[in-house]
Amino acid sequence: MPMETFVVPEDAAPERADKLLARHFPQVSRGAIQRAIEQGKVKPEGGSLVQPKQKLFPGNVLLLDLTPEPVTALQAVDIPLDILHEDEYFAVVNKSSGMVVHPGEGTGEDTLVHAILNHCGSSLSNIGAPDRPGIVHRLDKETSGLIVVAKTDSAHHALAAQFAERETKKEYVALVLGVPREKTGSISLPIGRHPKIRVKMAVSENGKKALTDWRIVETFGEEFALLNCIIHTGRTHQIRVHLAHMGHVLAGDRTYGYKPARQIASDPPRVLLHAAKLGMTHPASGEWVEFKAPLPRDYEDFLSGLRKQFGGDAVT
């Protein structure tokens, strides 16, 4: 494909090349833009190559090719999965922390998609193919717990509609720094992309509606509290953003402000968030079904350490 001509607008502020191009081509990720620059697909007219950190100025003329790289067929990889339910319509997986749900920039062949392809083979929904076959919803990399994978296109459509219409029940277990003043509460604040940091979300007036209900399950002195959270919307990082905004950042969540606590024996092994319960209408039978996933070992071990150090008080 021939290169296109791009002229830096006259009203643009001087800015490094990768940031400026990401701003003017929002449909292309910054990582893809950086790769295009590194591959020589962004050149000044009549010049040599552009560097990612090189500043561009109003009136600069560039020749560029930001055509997406072709997606190759994914390979099935034999990765163990904890499958809690499976029938001809869908499977429910208890995802381990550290596993990315689907391929993306910087991922390897160790995602849930690679693993589920190995398990289901051709018995998997084609919706979302080639890189996200069967994926109805997602969990963050460090979040453990329940995720649904569709095996037929009709089941995928039915399940996706339930998530979109907020007809599912999603319950999480979250460990936060500090103890909220009230035993229960609701947070109804819109969430959108962080204005300056692309990998973060934030409470924003221009964001999408988000609603989280929470209640304290157990406290560990005044240092930590274990919360049960029910989300009625599915915004990216919703629980992490809402609780941090409330002043109670998730244990281990350095992205949203957690700092190592000097008073505890060891730092959290990860962001301590677990998708513990999931309820939905079966796409074929129409019956309500619920699934539960126990806390994983790393989560339980950290809580045990807190109980030994601070004691644990159940809240009813």
C-alpha positions as CSV (number, residue, x, y, z in Angstrom):
1,M,0.0,0.0,0.0
2,P,1.5,3.4,-1.0
3,M,2.4,5.8,1.8
4,E,0.0,8.7,2.6
5,T,0.9,12.3,3.2
6,F,0.3,13.8,6.6
7,V,0.9,17.4,7.4
8,V,1.2,18.4,11.1
9,P,-1.6,21.0,11.7
10,E,-0.6,24.6,12.1
11,D,-2.4,24.8,15.5
12,A,-0.6,21.7,16.9
13,A,1.9,22.2,19.7
14,P,5.4,20.8,19.2
15,E,5.3,17.2,20.4
16,R,7.2,13.9,20.1
17,A,6.2,11.9,17.0
18,D,4.6,8.9,18.5
19,K,2.4,11.0,20.8
20,L,1.3,13.4,18.1
21,L,0.5,10.7,15.6
22,A,-1.5,8.7,18.3
23,R,-3.5,11.9,18.9
24,H,-4.3,12.4,15.2
25,F,-4.9,8.7,14.5
26,P,-6.9,7.5,17.5
27,Q,-8.0,4.3,15.7
28,V,-4.3,3.2,15.7
29,S,-2.7,2.2,19.0
30,R,0.4,4.0,20.2
31,G,2.2,0.7,20.2
32,A,1.3,0.1,16.5
33,I,2.5,3.6,15.7
34,Q,5.8,3.1,17.5
35,R,6.3,-0.2,15.5
36,A,5.5,1.6,12.3
37,I,8.1,4.3,13.1
38,E,10.7,1.6,14.0
39,Q,10.0,-0.2,10.7
40,G,10.6,2.9,8.6
41,K,7.0,3.4,7.7
42,V,7.0,7.0,8.9
43,K,9.3,9.4,7.1
44,P,9.7,13.1,6.7
45,E,9.2,14.2,3.1
46,G,12.6,14.3,1.4
47,G,14.3,13.2,4.6
48,S,15.5,10.0,6.2
49,L,13.7,8.3,9.2
50,V,11.6,9.6,12.1
51,Q,12.5,8.6,15.6
52,P,9.6,7.9,18.2
53,K,10.8,10.6,20.5
54,Q,11.7,13.1,17.8
55,K,9.6,16.3,18.1
56,L,7.3,17.3,15.2
57,F,6.3,20.9,14.5
58,P,3.4,22.6,12.7
59,G,3.8,22.3,9.0
60,N,6.1,19.2,9.1
61,V,5.2,16.9,6.2
62,L,5.4,13.1,6.7
63,L,4.9,10.1,4.5
64,L,3.4,7.3,6.5
65,D,1.8,3.9,6.3
66,L,-0.2,2.9,9.4
67,T,-2.0,0.0,7.8
68,P,-2.7,-2.6,10.5
69,E,-0.5,-5.7,10.3
70,P,-2.3,-8.8,9.1
71,V,-3.6,-11.0,11.8
72,T,-2.4,-14.5,11.5
73,A,-4.4,-17.5,12.6
74,L,-3.9,-18.3,16.3
75,Q,-2.3,-21.6,17.3
76,A,-3.8,-23.8,20.0
77,V,-1.5,-24.1,23.0
78,D,-1.7,-26.9,25.6
79,I,-2.2,-24.8,28.7
80,P,-4.0,-26.2,31.7
81,L,-7.4,-24.6,32.5
82,D,-9.6,-24.8,35.5
83,I,-13.0,-25.4,33.8
84,L,-15.9,-25.3,36.3
85,H,-18.7,-25.9,33.8
86,E,-19.0,-26.9,30.2
87,D,-21.8,-27.9,27.9
88,E,-22.4,-27.6,24.2
89,Y,-23.2,-23.9,24.5
90,F,-20.5,-22.4,26.7
91,A,-17.8,-23.0,29.2
92,V,-17.0,-21.3,32.5
93,V,-13.3,-21.0,33.3
94,N,-11.7,-20.1,36.7
95,K,-9.0,-17.9,35.2
96,S,-5.7,-17.8,37.1
97,S,-4.1,-14.5,37.9
98,G,-1.4,-13.5,35.4
99,M,-3.2,-15.0,32.4
100,V,-4.2,-12.5,29.7
101,V,-7.6,-13.1,28.2
102,H,-6.9,-12.5,24.5
103,P,-3.9,-11.7,22.3
104,G,-2.8,-8.0,22.0
105,E,0.3,-5.9,21.9
106,G,3.1,-7.4,23.9
107,T,1.3,-10.7,24.6
108,G,2.7,-14.2,23.9
109,E,1.1,-17.5,23.1
110,D,-0.1,-18.0,26.7
111,T,-3.4,-16.3,26.7
112,L,-6.8,-17.7,27.6
113,V,-7.7,-17.8,23.9
114,H,-4.7,-19.9,23.1
115,A,-5.6,-22.3,25.8
116,I,-9.4,-22.5,25.0
117,L,-8.6,-23.1,21.4
118,N,-6.6,-26.2,22.4
119,H,-9.5,-27.3,24.7
120,C,-12.4,-26.6,22.4
121,G,-10.9,-26.8,18.9
122,S,-13.6,-26.1,16.3
123,S,-16.3,-26.2,19.0
124,L,-16.0,-22.5,19.7
125,S,-17.9,-19.4,18.6
126,N,-16.5,-17.7,15.6
127,I,-17.6,-14.3,16.9
128,G,-14.6,-12.2,17.7
129,A,-12.4,-14.4,15.5
130,P,-9.6,-14.5,14.6
131,D,-8.0,-13.1,17.8
132,R,-10.9,-13.3,20.2
133,P,-13.0,-16.4,19.3
134,G,-15.7,-17.1,22.0
135,I,-14.7,-14.3,24.3
136,V,-17.9,-12.8,25.7
137,H,-16.3,-10.5,28.3
138,R,-12.9,-10.1,29.9
139,L,-11.0,-9.9,33.2
140,D,-7.8,-7.9,33.8
141,K,-4.6,-9.9,33.6
142,E,-4.0,-9.9,37.4
143,T,-7.7,-10.5,38.3
144,S,-8.5,-14.1,38.9
145,G,-11.9,-15.8,38.7
146,L,-14.9,-16.6,36.6
147,I,-15.0,-15.9,32.8
148,V,-17.5,-17.3,30.2
149,V,-16.5,-18.5,26.8
150,A,-19.1,-19.1,24.2
151,K,-19.0,-22.3,22.1
152,T,-21.7,-21.4,19.5
153,D,-22.5,-18.2,17.7
154,S,-26.1,-18.2,19.0
155,A,-24.9,-18.6,22.6
156,H,-22.4,-15.9,22.1
157,H,-25.0,-13.4,21.0
158,A,-27.4,-14.3,23.8
159,L,-24.7,-14.1,26.5
160,A,-23.2,-10.9,25.1
161,A,-26.7,-9.3,25.2
162,Q,-27.1,-10.2,28.9
163,F,-23.8,-8.6,29.7
164,A,-24.7,-5.5,27.7
165,E,-28.2,-5.2,29.2
166,R,-26.8,-5.7,32.8
167,E,-28.8,-8.9,33.2
168,T,-25.9,-10.9,34.7
169,K,-24.9,-10.9,38.4
170,K,-21.2,-10.3,38.9
171,E,-19.7,-10.5,42.4
172,Y,-16.1,-9.9,43.3
173,V,-13.9,-10.2,46.4
174,A,-11.6,-7.1,46.8
175,L,-9.0,-6.4,49.5
176,V,-8.5,-2.7,50.1
177,L,-6.1,-0.5,52.0
178,G,-7.8,1.0,55.1
179,V,-11.3,0.4,56.4
180,P,-14.4,2.3,55.1
181,R,-16.4,4.2,57.6
182,E,-19.6,2.5,56.6
183,K,-20.3,-1.2,56.4
184,T,-22.0,-1.0,53.0
185,G,-22.3,1.5,50.2
186,S,-22.8,2.2,46.5
187,I,-20.6,4.1,44.2
188,S,-22.3,5.6,41.1
189,L,-19.7,7.6,39.2
190,P,-19.0,7.7,35.5
191,I,-15.7,6.1,34.3
192,G,-13.7,7.1,31.2
193,R,-10.2,7.0,29.9
194,H,-7.6,8.9,32.0
195,P,-6.9,12.2,30.2
196,K,-3.1,11.8,30.4
197,I,-2.3,8.2,31.0
198,R,-3.6,5.9,28.3
199,V,-3.4,2.6,30.4
200,K,-5.5,4.0,33.2
201,M,-9.2,4.8,33.6
202,A,-10.6,7.5,35.8
203,V,-13.8,9.0,37.3
204,S,-14.8,11.4,34.6
205,E,-17.8,13.6,33.9
206,N,-17.6,12.6,30.2
207,G,-17.3,8.9,31.1
208,K,-19.8,6.1,30.9
209,K,-22.3,5.3,33.8
210,A,-20.8,2.9,36.3
211,L,-22.4,1.5,39.5
212,T,-20.7,-0.6,42.1
213,D,-22.3,-1.9,45.4
214,W,-19.9,-3.0,48.2
215,R,-20.0,-4.3,51.7
216,I,-17.3,-5.1,54.2
217,V,-16.8,-8.9,54.9
218,E,-13.8,-8.8,57.2
219,T,-11.4,-6.2,58.7
220,F,-7.8,-6.6,59.6
221,G,-7.1,-4.0,62.3
222,E,-7.3,-0.6,60.7
223,E,-5.0,-1.6,57.9
224,F,-7.1,-3.6,55.4
225,A,-10.7,-4.6,54.7
226,L,-12.1,-7.4,52.6
227,L,-15.0,-6.3,50.5
228,N,-17.7,-8.0,48.6
229,C,-18.4,-6.0,45.4
230,I,-21.3,-6.4,43.0
231,I,-21.0,-4.5,39.7
232,H,-24.1,-3.5,37.7
233,T,-22.0,-2.2,34.8
234,G,-18.9,-3.6,33.2
235,R,-16.5,-0.7,32.7
236,T,-12.8,-1.2,32.3
237,H,-11.1,-1.3,35.8
238,Q,-14.5,-0.3,37.4
239,I,-13.9,-1.7,40.9
240,R,-10.3,-0.6,40.9
241,V,-11.2,3.0,39.9
242,H,-14.3,3.3,42.1
243,L,-12.6,2.0,45.3
244,A,-9.5,4.1,44.7
245,H,-11.6,7.2,44.2
246,M,-13.3,6.3,47.5
247,G,-9.9,6.4,49.2
248,H,-9.5,2.7,49.5
249,V,-7.1,1.5,46.8
250,L,-7.0,-2.2,46.1
251,A,-4.1,-4.1,47.8
252,G,-1.3,-4.4,45.3
253,D,-2.8,-2.1,42.7
254,R,0.1,0.3,42.1
255,T,-1.5,1.6,38.9
256,Y,-4.1,3.3,41.1
257,G,-2.0,4.4,44.0
258,Y,-1.2,1.4,46.2
259,K,2.1,1.8,48.0
260,P,3.9,-0.9,49.9
261,A,2.8,-0.8,53.5
262,R,5.7,-0.8,56.0
263,Q,3.6,-2.3,58.7
264,I,2.9,-5.6,56.9
265,A,5.3,-8.6,56.7
266,S,5.1,-8.9,52.9
267,D,3.6,-7.1,50.0
268,P,0.5,-8.4,48.2
269,P,1.5,-10.8,45.5
270,R,-0.7,-9.0,42.9
271,V,-3.8,-6.9,42.6
272,L,-6.1,-8.7,45.0
273,L,-9.3,-8.8,43.1
274,H,-11.2,-12.1,42.4
275,A,-14.3,-12.7,40.3
276,A,-16.0,-15.0,42.8
277,K,-19.6,-15.4,41.6
278,L,-21.3,-15.2,38.2
279,G,-25.0,-15.6,37.5
280,M,-26.8,-15.5,34.2
281,T,-29.6,-17.0,32.1
282,H,-28.6,-20.2,30.3
283,P,-28.6,-19.3,26.5
284,A,-30.5,-22.5,25.6
285,S,-32.7,-23.5,28.5
286,G,-33.6,-20.1,29.7
287,E,-32.9,-21.2,33.3
288,W,-30.9,-19.0,35.8
289,V,-27.5,-20.5,36.5
290,E,-24.8,-19.5,39.0
291,F,-21.2,-20.4,39.3
292,K,-18.7,-19.9,42.2
293,A,-14.9,-19.8,42.2
294,P,-13.1,-20.1,45.6
295,L,-10.3,-17.7,46.4
296,P,-7.0,-18.9,44.9
297,R,-4.1,-19.9,47.0
298,D,-2.0,-16.7,46.7
299,Y,-5.0,-14.7,47.9
300,E,-5.8,-17.0,50.8
301,D,-2.2,-17.1,51.9
302,F,-2.0,-13.3,52.0
303,L,-5.2,-13.1,54.1
304,S,-3.9,-15.7,56.5
305,G,-0.8,-13.6,57.0
306,L,-3.0,-10.5,57.8
307,R,-5.0,-12.5,60.3
308,K,-1.9,-13.7,62.1
309,Q,-0.5,-10.1,62.2
310,F,-3.7,-8.0,62.8
311,G,-6.4,-10.6,63.6
312,G,-9.5,-10.9,61.5
313,D,-12.9,-9.5,62.4
314,A,-15.9,-10.8,60.4
315,V,-18.5,-8.1,59.7
316,T,-22.1,-9.1,59.7
